[in-house]
Amino acid sequence: MLVDPFAGSVGTVGVRTTTGRGMTPEEIADIALDKIMSVSKGAPPVILEQAMAFREDIRKVLVHYLHQAAESERVSLVAKFHKAGYPELVKILDM
């Protein structure tokens, strides 16, 4: 029997795009949640309700920390612009 060591499956592939902007923390959190957990629509109602509540709790945590990461990145950029002698570029960051 021949086995191809490079054969594999990538599973389901999805693409989400934006126009004229990057993704928001909320959009990124939704993508992450789709990878972290799935909830069977055929689950018993009590289990489904608990799972959806847990999913929403996880989403809130992800969104919170993604907002913090974005803010931290902007602070780092401000410092780099000042250090490089371009403080006027800070204005484009909407800070």
HELIX and SHEET records of a PDB file:
HELIX    1   1 PRO A   25  ILE A   36  1                                  12    
HELIX    2   2 PRO A   45  ALA A   84  1                                  40    
HELIX    3   3 PRO A   87  LEU A   93  5                                   7    
END                                                                             
